[in-house]
């Protein structure tokens, strides 16, 4: 397989994809810590791993090379003598640990791990007070102020949502976006991917279209590659309009030879159930999209193109139906919208909650779907889609589907 990235569509035959297999990071969580670590259910890890392995095997059966983020990061850290120290500095700076003695204890615990792969898993899995070597007697004000801490209190928060590898980044053409994520806790996932694109011999030097340090939020679930020249990006709870405008500026005028000349910014409902564009709309074939009917209630679409002078972005609001806008974006004469829940608003609400619209295409007309969304899956099947069904009793608890759990690194051009 070639080095670098090549993603010019949502439906070109998938050849290489990045996943993260959930581990201790998913379950080192107490119920009262849900908001702090940003996950909102308790998982049965053995079953979640079996389901995730089934997903990976399903992709492999379609000829997809499955890469694991945790292994790529370990390889990246091993590839450069200074990489691990530089990564650790970045990771600790974004850890949220404000007590210097606790920060030092975590750093020493991680530094003592010689194997880079185990180091990555430990960094993602988090630490509690009981996991650390701390002085028995408090000798500093900062430690005295923490004397009420319990052994099972968190010091280094785990990253339980990291099995959704879609969100911290986005592959666009031959380049990548490294996002500033909406929730600070999830933003801590991005440095792992930064390490891949900084140090890994297969990916170092990849053009970076959006920098993690930008002030505006953007997440990968909102970024859809319509074709080699066109993106659709959701304006959502987690992706700001200013981020889309900055990205468009970088794509149209920046270095790196971006092929994108048009960006469609699509306003979607604001809320946890509709967190990203790909939870309400995904492309499944040349002329077919899955949609959640609720998207029509807030439909506002803007087209961004290169402005008349250097660094400028032209913005035009488009007042039209979603079908016509997608026909304009794809260049297809007639687009078909397949509704989540088969148009029944009760089923649509239930199955959208479990990501009935969040499909991953492995080829035109062939998509991965969650097993539990039986009404939507039946509707997709009746409309000519070939379904690759993923077991999902545990994985769906995290509020993300097959597209959320995957980041394509290579698709065949169409």
MARSERO-40556 format. One line per 5 residues: their letters; for each residue x negated, y negated, z of C-alpha. Coordinates in steps of 0.25 Angstrom, whole numbers, plus 5000, padded with zeros to 4 digits. Layout:
BEGIN
A	X Y Z | ...
//
This chain:
BEGIN
XXXXX	5000 5000 5000 | 4995 4986 4997 | 4990 4976 5007 | 4998 4964 5011 | 5013 4961 5009
XXXXX	5023 4962 4998 | 5037 4959 5001 | 5045 4951 4990 | 5059 4957 4993 | 5068 4963 5003
XXXXX	5071 4975 4994 | 5058 4979 4987 | 5054 4993 4990 | 5048 4993 5004 | 5033 4998 5004
XXXXX	5028 4993 5017 | 5034 4989 5030 | 5030 4985 5044 | 5038 4990 5056 | 5035 4990 5071
XXXXX	5039 5003 5078 | 5045 4999 5092 | 5038 5004 5104 | 5036 4999 5119 | 5038 4985 5113
XXXXX	5053 4989 5111 | 5056 4994 5125 | 5047 4987 5135 | 5059 4978 5138 | 5068 4976 5150
XXXXX	5083 4972 5147 | 5081 4959 5154 | 5069 4956 5145 | 5077 4957 5132 | 5077 4942 5128
XXXXX	5062 4941 5133 | 5057 4951 5123 | 5068 4949 5113 | 5075 4963 5112 | 5089 4965 5116
XXXXX	5091 4980 5119 | 5084 4992 5125 | 5078 5002 5116 | 5076 5017 5116 | 5062 5017 5111
XXXXX	5061 5031 5106 | 5073 5030 5098 | 5069 5016 5092 | 5056 5022 5088 | 5063 5034 5081
XXXXX	5072 5025 5074 | 5060 5015 5070 | 5052 5027 5065 | 5064 5032 5057 | 5065 5018 5051
XXXXX	5050 5019 5047 | 5051 5033 5042 | 5063 5029 5033 | 5054 5018 5027 | 5043 5027 5025
XXXXX	5052 5037 5018 | 5055 5026 5008 | 5040 5024 5005 | 5038 5012 5014 | 5024 5011 5022
XXXXX	5028 5008 5036 | 5018 4999 5044 | 5019 4997 5059 | 5016 4982 5064 | 5009 4987 5076
XXXXX	4999 4996 5068 | 4997 4984 5058 | 4994 4975 5070 | 4984 4985 5076 | 4977 4987 5062
XXXXX	4976 4972 5061 | 4970 4970 5075 | 4960 4981 5072 | 4956 4975 5058 | 4950 4962 5064
XXXXX	4941 4961 5076 | 4947 4948 5081 | 4962 4952 5078 | 4966 4958 5091 | 4961 4947 5100
XXXXX	4967 4936 5091 | 4980 4944 5091 | 4980 4946 5106 | 4978 4931 5108 | 4990 4928 5099
XXXXX	4999 4939 5105 | 4996 4934 5119 | 4998 4919 5115 | 5012 4923 5111 | 5015 4933 5122
XXXXX	5022 4923 5131 | 5014 4927 5143 | 5011 4914 5150 | 5004 4919 5162 | 4989 4919 5159
XXXXX	4986 4931 5168 | 4997 4939 5162 | 4993 4935 5148 | 4979 4940 5152 | 4984 4953 5158
XXXXX	4991 4956 5145 | 4980 4952 5136 | 4970 4962 5144 | 4980 4973 5143 | 4981 4972 5128
XXXXX	4966 4970 5126 | 4964 4983 5134 | 4971 4990 5122 | 4960 4995 5112 | 4969 5001 5102
XXXXX	4976 4990 5093 | 4988 4997 5090 | 4991 5000 5105 | 4988 4985 5108 | 4999 4981 5098
XXXXX	5009 4990 5104 | 5005 4985 5118 | 5006 4971 5114 | 5020 4973 5108 | 5025 4982 5120
XXXXX	5023 4971 5131 | 5018 4972 5145 | 5024 4970 5159 | 5017 4966 5172 | 5016 4981 5175
XXXXX	5008 4984 5162 | 4997 4973 5166 | 4985 4973 5175 | 4988 4961 5184 | 4981 4956 5196
XXXXX	4988 4961 5209 | 4986 4948 5216 | 4991 4935 5209 | 4979 4925 5209 | 4985 4915 5199
XXXXX	4997 4906 5199 | 5002 4912 5186 | 5002 4926 5192 | 5007 4922 5205 | 5019 4916 5198
XXXXX	5021 4929 5192 | 5021 4937 5205 | 5036 4940 5204 | 5034 4947 5190 | 5038 4962 5191
XXXXX	5030 4973 5185 | 5040 4976 5174 | 5041 4961 5169 | 5036 4958 5155 | 5022 4951 5153
XXXXX	5020 4954 5138 | 5034 4955 5132 | 5035 4967 5122 | 5040 4965 5107 | 5052 4973 5106
XXXXX	5058 4967 5094 | 5045 4969 5086 | 5051 4981 5079 | 5058 4971 5070 | 5046 4969 5062
XXXXX	5053 4960 5052 | 5054 4947 5061 | 5040 4943 5064 | 5036 4942 5050 | 5041 4942 5035
XXXXX	5034 4948 5023 | 5036 4938 5011 | 5030 4942 4998 | 5015 4944 5001 | 5015 4935 5013
XXXXX	5021 4935 5027 | 5028 4927 5037 | 5024 4927 5052 | 5035 4922 5059 | 5038 4913 5071
XXXXX	5049 4921 5077 | 5061 4915 5084 | 5060 4923 5098 | 5046 4920 5104 | 5046 4935 5109
XXXXX	5047 4940 5095 | 5037 4930 5090 | 5027 4938 5097 | 5028 4948 5086 | 5022 4940 5075
XXXXX	5008 4940 5080 | 5007 4955 5077 | 5011 4952 5063 | 5001 4941 5062 | 4990 4950 5066
XXXXX	4994 4959 5054 | 4993 4948 5044 | 4980 4942 5050 | 4972 4954 5052 | 4977 4967 5045
XXXXX	4969 4970 5033 | 4981 4973 5025 | 4989 4960 5028 | 4979 4949 5033 | 4979 4938 5023
XXXXX	4994 4939 5020 | 5000 4926 5017 | 5008 4921 5029 | 5020 4912 5025 | 5025 4909 5039
XXXXX	5016 4907 5051 | 5020 4913 5065 | 5016 4899 5071 | 5026 4891 5063 | 5036 4885 5073
XXXXX	5049 4889 5066 | 5055 4903 5068 | 5056 4913 5057 | 5058 4928 5057 | 5057 4940 5047
XXXXX	5071 4944 5048 | 5075 4931 5041 | 5066 4933 5029 | 5071 4940 5017 | 5063 4942 5004
XXXXX	5073 4941 4993 | 5063 4942 4982 | 5048 4938 4979 | 5052 4923 4978 | 5064 4922 4988
XXXXX	5066 4923 5003 | 5079 4922 5011 | 5077 4918 5026 | 5087 4917 5037 | 5089 4904 5045
XXXXX	5092 4912 5058 | 5091 4911 5073 | 5076 4916 5071 | 5072 4909 5058 | 5072 4894 5057
XXXXX	5075 4885 5045 | 5061 4878 5047 | 5054 4891 5047 | 5060 4895 5033 | 5056 4881 5028
XXXXX	5042 4883 5033 | 5041 4896 5027 | 5047 4892 5013 | 5036 4880 5013 | 5025 4891 5016
XXXXX	5031 4900 5005 | 5033 4889 4994 | 5020 4881 4997 | 5010 4889 5006 | 4998 4897 5002
XXXXX	4999 4912 5000 | 5007 4912 4986 | 5021 4915 4991 | 5031 4919 4981 | 5043 4914 4988
XXXXX	5050 4902 4981 | 5063 4902 4987 | 5068 4904 5002 | 5083 4905 5005 | 5086 4902 5020
XXXXX	5099 4908 5025 | 5106 4904 5037 | 5111 4915 5045 | 5119 4916 5058 | 5111 4913 5071
XXXXX	5111 4923 5081 | 5105 4936 5086 | 5114 4945 5078 | 5109 4937 5065 | 5095 4935 5069
XXXXX	5089 4936 5055 | 5093 4935 5040 | 5090 4950 5039 | 5101 4953 5050 | 5112 4948 5041
XXXXX	5106 4949 5027 | 5096 4959 5020 | 5093 4962 5005 | 5095 4977 5002 | 5095 4977 4987
XXXXX	5092 4968 4975 | 5106 4963 4976 | 5111 4967 4989 | 5110 4961 5003 | 5116 4966 5017
XXXXX	5123 4954 5024 | 5130 4952 5037 | 5143 4945 5034 | 5141 4934 5045 | 5129 4928 5037
XXXXX	5140 4921 5028 | 5145 4913 5040 | 5132 4905 5041 | 5127 4905 5027 | 5118 4894 5024
XXXXX	5107 4896 5014 | 5095 4887 5009 | 5085 4889 4998 | 5071 4884 5000 | 5062 4882 4988
XXXXX	5049 4875 4986 | 5050 4859 4987 | 5046 4849 4977 | 5033 4845 4984 | 5022 4853 4991
XXXXX	5027 4860 5004 | 5042 4856 5002 | 5053 4866 5003 | 5066 4863 4996 | 5079 4868 5003
XXXXX	5093 4869 4997 | 5105 4874 5004 | 5113 4884 4996 | 5128 4884 4997 | 5132 4898 4991
XXXXX	5136 4912 4995 | 5126 4922 5001 | 5127 4931 4989 | 5124 4919 4979 | 5112 4915 4987
XXXXX	5107 4929 4988 | 5109 4930 4973 | 5101 4917 4971 | 5090 4922 4980 | 5089 4936 4974
XXXXX	5091 4932 4959 | 5102 4944 4959 | 5115 4941 4951 | 5124 4947 4962 | 5120 4950 4976
XXXXX	5129 4959 4985 | 5130 4957 5000 | 5133 4969 5008 | 5139 4966 5021 | 5135 4972 5035
XXXXX	5146 4979 5041 | 5153 4981 5027 | 5160 4967 5029 | 5167 4971 5042 | 5163 4960 5052
XXXXX	5164 4970 5064 | 5154 4980 5058 | 5146 4969 5052 | 5144 4963 5066 | 5140 4976 5072
XXXXX	5131 4981 5061 | 5124 4967 5059 | 5121 4968 5074 | 5114 4981 5071 | 5107 4975 5058
XXXXX	5116 4981 5047 | 5111 4970 5038 | 5096 4972 5042 | 5092 4982 5031 | 5078 4985 5026
XXXXX	5077 4987 5011 | 5066 4998 5007 | 5070 4996 4992 | 5081 4989 4984 | 5094 4995 4989
XXXXX	5088 5004 5000 | 5088 4999 5014 | 5086 5003 5028 | 5098 5001 5037 | 5101 5004 5052
XXXXX	5109 5017 5054 | 5119 5011 5063 | 5125 5001 5053 | 5134 5011 5047 | 5144 5001 5041
XXXXX	5134 4992 5034 | 5126 5004 5030 | 5138 5010 5023 | 5140 4997 5016 | 5126 4996 5011
XXXXX	5127 5011 5006 | 5140 5008 4999 | 5133 4996 4992 | 5122 5005 4986 | 5111 5004 4997
XXXXX	5102 5015 5000 | 5101 5016 5015 | 5089 5020 5024 | 5096 5022 5038 | 5088 5018 5050
XXXXX	5092 5024 5064 | 5095 5012 5073 | 5101 5015 5086 | 5089 5009 5093 | 5082 5000 5083
XXXXX	5095 4992 5081 | 5095 4987 5095 | 5084 4977 5092 | 5094 4970 5082 | 5086 4972 5069
XXXXX	5087 4982 5057 | 5078 4989 5047 | 5074 4976 5041 | 5071 4970 5055 | 5062 4981 5058
XXXXX	5053 4980 5046 | 5044 4971 5038 | 5041 4974 5024 | 5026 4972 5020 | 5027 4977 5006
XXXX	5039 4979 4996 | 5039 4982 4981 | 5042 4970 4973 | 5055 4971 4966
//
